[in-house]
């Protein structure tokens, strides 16, 4: 049975004190919840990963990195390697977030390299992908998503997907004023699962958790999470507020 997952991507937010306060706030909100088949993940900035790991070592919250460089080491100023992340205790890494693609020009080819590095280092990847507004309006959204999966993931073997979580981000529904319906989320998630089954097999398709990353909030979380092929969410802004993040966790 595939896991339900609620992951909070904190992006470039929260200093040391704010990170401590946010984690403690989330812990207080969810300490009495039964989370037997649900994973809760938070993703602070690099400089606060060690603190986050320390604060969550004895509870229900996991910690992931927001990014990782594909090289083992070298003259890559400002970057962080898999070995560095592993040395402080990180086991999961977000790869290919829409903001990395948009602002840092991360291509499918580069993300394929990053995925190779993640898996070679026995880490878990939360792999992000999704179409832009023009793709959705032109009716190319399925084609774009299929291409992103093919180019960055489909060189991998079926067994590798035991270490991969997929996160579908409809970029057109994030901060644009446009809204993706739960039905649209389900439609794309079902398409993603069908694409995996066609490339690999139904077992792979059925076992991979697919998260939705399109402005999930307490008000819409329960309806989105009720869809058959939606296994949770990659949460942005709402993950910065303990009560909101907890409400989304409770919705799943």
C-alpha positions as CSV (number, residue, x, y, z in Angstrom):
1,X,0.0,0.0,0.0
2,X,1.5,3.3,-1.1
3,X,2.1,5.9,1.6
4,X,0.2,9.1,2.0
5,X,2.6,12.1,2.2
6,X,2.3,15.8,3.2
7,X,5.5,17.6,2.5
8,X,6.2,21.2,3.3
9,X,8.6,23.1,1.1
10,X,9.7,26.2,3.1
11,X,11.7,27.7,0.2
12,X,13.8,30.7,1.1
13,X,12.0,31.4,4.4
14,X,12.7,31.2,8.1
15,X,15.9,32.0,10.0
16,X,17.2,29.8,12.8
17,X,14.7,31.0,15.5
18,X,11.8,30.9,13.0
19,X,12.7,27.4,12.0
20,X,12.7,26.2,15.6
21,X,9.4,28.0,16.3
22,X,7.7,26.5,13.2
23,X,8.8,22.9,13.8
24,X,7.7,23.1,17.5
25,X,4.4,24.6,16.4
26,X,3.7,21.8,13.9
27,X,4.7,19.2,16.4
28,X,2.3,20.6,19.0
29,X,-0.5,20.6,16.4
30,X,0.0,17.0,15.3
31,X,1.3,15.2,18.4
32,X,-2.0,13.4,19.0
33,X,-2.6,12.4,15.4
34,X,-2.5,8.8,14.3
35,X,-0.2,8.8,11.2
36,X,0.1,5.0,10.6
37,X,0.3,5.3,6.8
38,X,1.1,9.0,6.5
39,X,4.5,10.7,6.3
40,X,5.0,14.3,7.3
41,X,8.0,16.0,5.8
42,X,9.4,19.5,6.1
43,X,12.1,21.1,3.9
44,X,13.9,24.0,5.5
45,X,16.9,25.9,3.9
46,X,20.3,24.2,3.9
47,X,21.5,26.2,6.9
48,X,18.7,25.0,9.1
49,X,18.7,21.3,8.1
50,X,20.8,20.2,11.1
51,X,18.6,22.0,13.5
52,X,15.5,20.6,11.9
53,X,16.9,17.1,12.2
54,X,17.8,17.6,15.8
55,X,14.3,18.9,16.6
56,X,12.5,16.1,14.8
57,X,14.7,13.2,15.9
58,X,12.1,11.8,18.3
59,X,8.8,12.5,16.6
60,X,6.7,12.0,13.5
61,X,8.3,14.6,11.2
62,X,10.9,13.9,8.5
63,X,13.3,16.4,7.0
64,X,14.2,16.8,3.3
65,X,16.6,19.0,1.4
66,X,15.2,21.5,-1.1
67,X,17.9,20.7,-3.7
68,X,21.2,19.0,-4.3
69,X,24.1,19.3,-6.9
70,X,24.7,16.4,-9.2
71,X,28.5,16.3,-8.7
72,X,30.2,14.5,-5.8
73,X,32.4,17.5,-5.1
74,X,34.3,20.3,-6.8
75,X,34.4,24.0,-7.7
76,X,30.7,24.6,-7.5
77,X,30.4,27.7,-5.2
78,X,27.2,27.8,-3.3
79,X,26.2,24.2,-4.0
80,X,25.6,21.2,-1.7
81,X,26.5,17.6,-2.5
82,X,24.8,14.3,-1.6
83,X,27.7,13.4,0.7
84,X,27.2,16.7,2.6
85,X,23.5,16.1,3.0
86,X,24.0,12.5,4.1
87,X,26.6,13.5,6.6
88,X,24.1,15.5,8.6
89,X,21.4,12.8,8.3
90,X,19.3,13.8,5.3
91,X,17.6,11.0,3.5
92,X,15.3,12.7,1.1
93,X,15.8,15.5,-1.5
94,X,13.4,17.6,-3.6
95,X,14.6,17.5,-7.3
96,X,13.3,19.6,-10.2
97,X,11.0,22.0,-8.3
98,X,9.3,24.4,-10.8
99,X,11.2,27.4,-9.3
100,X,14.5,25.6,-9.9
101,X,13.5,25.0,-13.5
102,X,12.2,28.6,-13.9
103,X,14.8,30.7,-12.1
104,X,17.9,28.5,-12.2
105,X,17.4,27.0,-15.7
106,X,17.4,23.4,-14.6
107,X,16.7,21.2,-17.7
108,X,15.3,17.7,-17.9
109,X,18.9,16.6,-18.9
110,X,20.3,18.1,-15.7
111,X,17.6,16.6,-13.6
112,X,18.3,13.2,-15.1
113,X,21.9,13.6,-13.8
114,X,20.6,14.7,-10.4
115,X,18.3,11.7,-10.2
116,X,21.3,9.4,-11.0
117,X,23.2,11.0,-8.1
118,X,20.3,10.7,-5.7
119,X,19.8,7.0,-6.4
120,X,23.5,6.2,-6.4
121,X,23.7,7.7,-2.9
122,X,20.7,5.7,-1.7
123,X,18.7,8.8,-1.1
124,X,15.0,9.3,-1.8
125,X,13.9,11.8,-4.5
126,X,10.8,13.9,-4.4
127,X,10.7,14.6,-8.1
128,X,8.7,17.7,-9.3
129,X,7.3,18.4,-12.7
130,X,4.3,20.1,-14.3
131,X,3.1,22.3,-17.1
132,X,3.0,26.1,-17.5
133,X,-0.2,28.1,-18.1
134,X,0.4,28.3,-21.9
135,X,0.8,24.5,-22.0
136,X,-2.6,24.1,-20.2
137,X,-4.3,26.6,-22.4
138,X,-3.0,25.1,-25.6
139,X,-4.0,21.6,-24.6
140,X,-0.5,20.3,-24.4
141,X,-0.4,19.6,-20.7
142,X,-0.4,15.8,-21.0
143,X,2.3,15.9,-23.6
144,X,4.5,18.2,-21.6
145,X,4.2,16.1,-18.4
146,X,4.9,12.9,-20.3
147,X,8.0,14.5,-21.9
148,X,9.3,15.6,-18.5
149,X,8.9,12.1,-17.1
150,X,10.5,10.5,-20.1
151,X,13.5,12.9,-20.3
152,X,14.4,12.9,-16.6
153,X,13.2,9.5,-15.3
154,X,12.6,6.9,-17.9
155,X,16.2,5.9,-18.2
156,X,15.9,4.4,-14.7
157,X,15.0,0.9,-13.9
158,X,11.6,-0.2,-12.4
159,X,13.3,-1.0,-9.0
160,X,14.5,2.6,-8.7
161,X,11.0,3.9,-8.2
162,X,10.9,2.4,-4.7
163,X,13.1,5.5,-3.9
164,X,11.1,8.1,-5.8
165,X,8.1,10.2,-4.8
166,X,6.5,12.1,-7.7
167,X,5.1,15.6,-7.2
168,X,2.9,17.1,-9.9
169,X,3.0,20.9,-9.9
170,X,0.5,22.6,-12.2
171,X,2.6,25.8,-12.5
172,X,-0.3,27.6,-14.0
173,X,-2.3,27.2,-10.8
174,X,0.4,28.6,-8.4
175,X,0.2,32.3,-7.8
176,X,-1.5,33.1,-11.2
177,X,-5.1,33.6,-10.1
178,X,-6.0,30.4,-12.0
179,X,-7.4,27.5,-10.0
180,X,-7.0,23.8,-10.6
181,X,-10.0,21.8,-9.6
182,X,-9.7,18.5,-7.7
183,X,-11.0,16.8,-10.9
184,X,-8.2,18.3,-12.9
185,X,-5.7,17.1,-10.3
186,X,-7.2,13.5,-10.4
187,X,-7.1,13.5,-14.2
188,X,-3.4,14.3,-14.4
189,X,-2.5,12.0,-11.6
190,X,-4.3,9.1,-13.3
191,X,-2.5,10.0,-16.5
192,X,0.8,9.9,-14.7
193,X,0.1,6.5,-13.3
194,X,-1.0,5.2,-16.7
195,X,2.2,6.5,-18.2
196,X,4.3,4.7,-15.6
197,X,2.3,1.5,-16.2
198,X,2.9,1.7,-19.9
199,X,6.7,2.3,-19.5
200,X,7.3,-0.1,-16.7
201,X,4.4,-2.1,-15.2
202,X,1.2,-1.8,-13.2
203,X,3.0,-2.7,-10.0
204,X,5.3,0.3,-10.3
205,X,2.4,2.6,-11.2
206,X,0.4,1.5,-8.2
207,X,3.2,1.7,-5.7
208,X,4.5,5.2,-6.4
209,X,3.1,8.0,-4.3
210,X,2.1,11.0,-6.4
211,X,1.7,14.3,-4.6
212,X,-0.2,17.3,-5.8
213,X,1.6,20.7,-5.6
214,X,-0.9,23.3,-6.8
215,X,-1.7,25.7,-4.0
216,X,-3.1,23.2,-1.5
217,X,-4.8,24.9,1.5
218,X,-6.9,23.8,4.5
219,X,-10.0,24.8,2.5
220,X,-9.4,22.5,-0.5
221,X,-7.1,19.8,0.9
222,X,-9.8,17.3,1.9
223,X,-11.4,17.3,-1.5
224,X,-8.1,17.1,-3.4
225,X,-6.8,14.3,-1.2
226,X,-10.1,12.3,-1.6
227,X,-9.2,11.7,-5.3
228,X,-8.1,8.1,-6.0
229,X,-4.7,8.9,-7.5
230,X,-3.7,11.8,-5.3
231,X,-1.5,10.5,-2.5
232,X,-0.8,13.8,-0.7
233,X,0.6,17.2,-1.3
234,X,3.8,19.2,-1.7
235,X,2.8,22.3,0.2
236,X,4.3,25.8,-0.1
237,X,2.9,28.8,1.7
238,X,0.5,26.9,3.9
239,X,3.4,24.9,5.3
240,X,4.8,28.0,6.9
241,X,1.8,28.3,9.3
242,X,1.6,25.5,11.9
243,X,-2.2,25.5,12.1
244,X,-2.7,25.5,8.3
245,X,-0.1,22.7,7.8
246,X,-1.7,20.6,10.5
247,X,-5.1,21.1,9.0
248,X,-3.8,19.8,5.7
249,X,-2.2,16.8,7.4
250,X,-5.5,16.1,9.2
251,X,-7.3,16.3,5.9
252,X,-5.4,13.4,4.5
